[in-house]
Amino acid sequence: MLLAHLQTQRAAAETAVADWEGGIAERELMEKRRVAPGYLDTGIQILEPTRKSQASLMDEASGEGKAKNSGVGDELDRVFGKMGV
């Protein structure tokens, strides 16, 4: 009788610990997904840069003239976003 009771308590405790550890692992996974959404779901472990096409290079070249004519403040706003004053 006592042995059966101890075995059921031990099984319940092991289940509780497994649920607790599973919760910790799930929270860590959710935090990683918040930091890098979609990265963990793709199965790709190494990020590689992609090459730009000729059309996008031509668009950038035509956009450089506009960036040179704009002020330094406008360029900072474009890079870092506009800050409310």
TIRO-2110 file (N, C-alpha, C; in Angstrom, 1 decimal):
// TIRO-2110
0.8, -1.2, 0.0, N, 1, A
0.0, 0.0, 0.0, CA, 1, A
0.9, 1.3, 0.0, C, 1, A
1.8, 1.3, 0.9, N, 2, A
2.7, 2.5, 1.0, CA, 2, A
3.6, 2.6, -0.2, C, 2, A
4.1, 1.4, -0.7, N, 3, A
4.9, 1.4, -1.9, CA, 3, A
4.2, 1.9, -3.1, C, 3, A
3.0, 1.5, -3.3, N, 4, A
2.1, 1.9, -4.4, CA, 4, A
1.9, 3.4, -4.3, C, 4, A
1.6, 3.9, -3.1, N, 5, A
1.4, 5.4, -3.0, CA, 5, A
2.7, 6.2, -3.3, C, 5, A
3.9, 5.7, -2.9, N, 6, A
5.1, 6.4, -3.2, CA, 6, A
5.4, 6.3, -4.7, C, 6, A
5.1, 5.2, -5.4, N, 7, A
5.3, 5.1, -6.8, CA, 7, A
4.4, 6.1, -7.6, C, 7, A
3.1, 6.2, -7.1, N, 8, A
2.3, 7.2, -7.8, CA, 8, A
2.7, 8.6, -7.6, C, 8, A
3.2, 8.9, -6.4, N, 9, A
3.7, 10.3, -6.1, CA, 9, A
5.0, 10.5, -7.0, C, 9, A
5.8, 9.5, -7.1, N, 10, A
7.0, 9.7, -7.9, CA, 10, A
6.7, 9.9, -9.3, C, 10, A
5.7, 9.1, -9.9, N, 11, A
5.3, 9.3, -11.3, CA, 11, A
4.7, 10.7, -11.5, C, 11, A
3.9, 11.2, -10.5, N, 12, A
3.3, 12.5, -10.6, CA, 12, A
4.4, 13.6, -10.6, C, 12, A
5.4, 13.4, -9.7, N, 13, A
6.5, 14.4, -9.6, CA, 13, A
7.3, 14.4, -10.9, C, 13, A
7.6, 13.2, -11.5, N, 14, A
8.3, 13.2, -12.7, CA, 14, A
7.6, 13.8, -13.8, C, 14, A
6.2, 13.7, -13.9, N, 15, A
5.4, 14.3, -14.9, CA, 15, A
5.4, 15.8, -14.7, C, 15, A
5.4, 16.3, -13.4, N, 16, A
5.4, 17.7, -13.1, CA, 16, A
6.8, 18.3, -13.6, C, 16, A
7.8, 17.6, -13.3, N, 17, A
9.2, 18.1, -13.7, CA, 17, A
9.3, 18.2, -15.2, C, 17, A
8.8, 17.1, -15.9, N, 18, A
8.9, 17.1, -17.3, CA, 18, A
8.1, 18.2, -17.9, C, 18, A
6.9, 18.5, -17.4, N, 19, A
6.1, 19.6, -17.9, CA, 19, A
6.8, 21.0, -17.6, C, 19, A
7.4, 21.1, -16.4, N, 20, A
8.1, 22.3, -16.1, CA, 20, A
9.3, 22.6, -17.0, C, 20, A
10.1, 21.5, -17.3, N, 21, A
11.2, 21.6, -18.2, CA, 21, A
10.7, 21.9, -19.6, C, 21, A
9.6, 21.3, -20.0, N, 22, A
9.0, 21.5, -21.4, CA, 22, A
8.6, 23.0, -21.5, C, 22, A
8.0, 23.5, -20.4, N, 23, A
7.6, 24.9, -20.4, CA, 23, A
8.8, 25.9, -20.6, C, 23, A
9.9, 25.5, -19.9, N, 24, A
11.1, 26.4, -20.0, CA, 24, A
11.6, 26.3, -21.5, C, 24, A
11.7, 25.1, -22.0, N, 25, A
12.2, 25.0, -23.4, CA, 25, A
11.3, 25.7, -24.4, C, 25, A
10.0, 25.7, -24.2, N, 26, A
9.0, 26.4, -25.0, CA, 26, A
9.2, 27.9, -24.9, C, 26, A
9.4, 28.4, -23.7, N, 27, A
9.6, 29.8, -23.5, CA, 27, A
10.9, 30.3, -24.2, C, 27, A
11.9, 29.5, -24.1, N, 28, A
13.2, 29.8, -24.7, CA, 28, A
13.0, 29.8, -26.3, C, 28, A
12.3, 28.9, -26.8, N, 29, A
12.1, 28.8, -28.2, CA, 29, A
11.2, 30.0, -28.7, C, 29, A
10.2, 30.4, -27.9, N, 30, A
9.4, 31.6, -28.3, CA, 30, A
10.3, 32.9, -28.2, C, 30, A
11.2, 33.0, -27.3, N, 31, A
12.1, 34.1, -27.2, CA, 31, A
13.0, 34.2, -28.4, C, 31, A
13.5, 33.0, -28.8, N, 32, A
14.4, 32.9, -30.0, CA, 32, A
13.6, 33.3, -31.3, C, 32, A
12.4, 32.8, -31.4, N, 33, A
11.5, 33.2, -32.5, CA, 33, A
11.2, 34.7, -32.5, C, 33, A
11.1, 35.3, -31.3, N, 34, A
10.8, 36.7, -31.3, CA, 34, A
12.0, 37.5, -31.8, C, 34, A
13.2, 37.0, -31.5, N, 35, A
14.4, 37.7, -32.0, CA, 35, A
14.6, 37.5, -33.5, C, 35, A
14.4, 36.3, -33.9, N, 36, A
14.7, 35.9, -35.4, CA, 36, A
13.4, 35.2, -35.9, C, 36, A
12.3, 35.9, -36.2, N, 37, A
11.2, 35.2, -36.7, CA, 37, A
11.4, 34.4, -38.0, C, 37, A
10.9, 33.2, -38.0, N, 38, A
11.0, 32.4, -39.3, CA, 38, A
12.3, 31.6, -39.4, C, 38, A
13.3, 32.1, -38.7, N, 39, A
14.7, 31.4, -38.9, CA, 39, A
14.7, 30.0, -38.4, C, 39, A
14.1, 29.8, -37.2, N, 40, A
14.1, 28.4, -36.6, CA, 40, A
13.2, 27.5, -37.3, C, 40, A
12.2, 28.0, -38.0, N, 41, A
11.2, 27.2, -38.7, CA, 41, A
11.6, 26.7, -40.1, C, 41, A
12.6, 27.3, -40.7, N, 42, A
13.0, 26.9, -42.0, CA, 42, A
14.0, 25.7, -42.1, C, 42, A
14.7, 25.5, -41.0, N, 43, A
15.7, 24.4, -41.0, CA, 43, A
17.0, 24.8, -41.5, C, 43, A
17.1, 26.0, -42.0, N, 44, A
18.4, 26.6, -42.5, CA, 44, A
19.2, 27.0, -41.3, C, 44, A
20.4, 26.6, -41.1, N, 45, A
21.2, 26.9, -40.0, CA, 45, A
22.3, 28.0, -40.3, C, 45, A
22.6, 28.2, -41.5, N, 46, A
23.6, 29.2, -41.9, CA, 46, A
22.9, 30.2, -42.8, C, 46, A
23.0, 31.5, -42.4, N, 47, A
22.5, 32.6, -43.2, CA, 47, A
23.5, 33.0, -44.2, C, 47, A
23.1, 33.1, -45.5, N, 48, A
24.0, 33.5, -46.5, CA, 48, A
23.5, 34.7, -47.2, C, 48, A
24.3, 35.7, -47.5, N, 49, A
23.8, 36.9, -48.2, CA, 49, A
23.4, 36.5, -49.7, C, 49, A
22.5, 37.3, -50.2, N, 50, A
22.1, 37.1, -51.6, CA, 50, A
22.7, 38.2, -52.5, C, 50, A
23.0, 37.8, -53.7, N, 51, A
23.5, 38.8, -54.6, CA, 51, A
22.4, 39.6, -55.2, C, 51, A
22.8, 40.9, -55.4, N, 52, A
21.8, 41.8, -56.0, CA, 52, A
21.8, 41.7, -57.6, C, 52, A
20.7, 41.9, -58.1, N, 53, A
20.6, 41.8, -59.6, CA, 53, A
21.1, 43.1, -60.2, C, 53, A
21.3, 43.0, -61.5, N, 54, A
21.8, 44.2, -62.2, CA, 54, A
20.7, 45.3, -62.1, C, 54, A
19.4, 45.0, -62.2, N, 55, A
18.4, 46.0, -62.1, CA, 55, A
18.4, 46.8, -60.8, C, 55, A
18.6, 46.1, -59.7, N, 56, A
18.7, 46.7, -58.4, CA, 56, A
19.9, 47.6, -58.3, C, 56, A
21.0, 47.1, -58.9, N, 57, A
22.3, 47.9, -58.8, CA, 57, A
22.1, 49.2, -59.6, C, 57, A
21.3, 49.2, -60.7, N, 58, A
21.1, 50.4, -61.5, CA, 58, A
20.2, 51.3, -60.8, C, 58, A
19.2, 50.8, -60.0, N, 59, A
18.3, 51.6, -59.2, CA, 59, A
19.1, 52.3, -58.1, C, 59, A
20.0, 51.6, -57.5, N, 60, A
20.8, 52.2, -56.5, CA, 60, A
21.7, 53.3, -57.0, C, 60, A
22.3, 53.1, -58.2, N, 61, A
23.1, 54.1, -58.8, CA, 61, A
22.3, 55.4, -59.1, C, 61, A
21.1, 55.2, -59.6, N, 62, A
20.3, 56.4, -59.9, CA, 62, A
19.9, 57.1, -58.6, C, 62, A
19.7, 56.3, -57.5, N, 63, A
19.3, 56.9, -56.2, CA, 63, A
20.4, 57.6, -55.5, C, 63, A
21.7, 57.4, -55.9, N, 64, A
22.8, 58.0, -55.2, CA, 64, A
22.8, 59.5, -55.4, C, 64, A
22.4, 59.9, -56.6, N, 65, A
22.4, 61.4, -56.9, CA, 65, A
21.4, 62.1, -56.0, C, 65, A
20.3, 61.4, -55.8, N, 66, A
19.3, 62.0, -54.9, CA, 66, A
19.8, 62.1, -53.5, C, 66, A
20.5, 61.1, -53.0, N, 67, A
21.0, 61.1, -51.7, CA, 67, A
22.1, 62.1, -51.5, C, 67, A
22.9, 62.4, -52.5, N, 68, A
23.9, 63.4, -52.4, CA, 68, A
23.4, 64.8, -52.3, C, 68, A
22.2, 65.0, -53.0, N, 69, A
21.6, 66.3, -52.9, CA, 69, A
20.8, 66.6, -51.6, C, 69, A
20.4, 65.6, -50.9, N, 70, A
19.7, 65.7, -49.7, CA, 70, A
20.7, 66.1, -48.6, C, 70, A
20.1, 66.7, -47.5, N, 71, A
20.9, 67.1, -46.4, CA, 71, A
21.4, 66.0, -45.5, C, 71, A
22.3, 66.3, -44.6, N, 72, A
22.9, 65.2, -43.8, CA, 72, A
21.8, 64.8, -42.8, C, 72, A
20.9, 65.7, -42.4, N, 73, A
19.8, 65.3, -41.5, CA, 73, A
18.8, 64.4, -42.2, C, 73, A
18.6, 64.6, -43.4, N, 74, A
17.6, 63.7, -44.2, CA, 74, A
18.2, 62.3, -44.3, C, 74, A
19.5, 62.3, -44.5, N, 75, A
20.2, 61.0, -44.7, CA, 75, A
20.2, 60.2, -43.3, C, 75, A
20.4, 60.9, -42.2, N, 76, A
20.3, 60.3, -40.9, CA, 76, A
18.9, 59.8, -40.6, C, 76, A
17.9, 60.6, -41.0, N, 77, A
16.5, 60.2, -40.8, CA, 77, A
16.2, 58.9, -41.6, C, 77, A
16.8, 58.9, -42.8, N, 78, A
16.5, 57.7, -43.7, CA, 78, A
17.2, 56.5, -43.1, C, 78, A
18.4, 56.6, -42.5, N, 79, A
19.1, 55.4, -42.0, CA, 79, A
18.5, 55.0, -40.6, C, 79, A
18.3, 56.0, -39.7, N, 80, A
17.9, 55.6, -38.4, CA, 80, A
16.5, 55.8, -38.1, C, 80, A
15.7, 56.4, -39.0, N, 81, A
14.3, 56.7, -38.7, CA, 81, A
14.2, 58.1, -38.1, C, 81, A
13.0, 58.6, -38.3, N, 82, A
12.8, 60.0, -37.8, CA, 82, A
12.5, 59.9, -36.3, C, 82, A
13.1, 60.9, -35.6, N, 83, A
13.0, 61.0, -34.2, CA, 83, A
12.0, 62.1, -33.9, C, 83, A
11.1, 61.9, -33.0, N, 84, A
10.1, 62.9, -32.6, CA, 84, A
10.8, 63.9, -31.7, C, 84, A
10.5, 65.2, -31.9, N, 85, A
11.2, 66.2, -31.1, CA, 85, A
10.2, 66.8, -30.1, C, 85, A
END
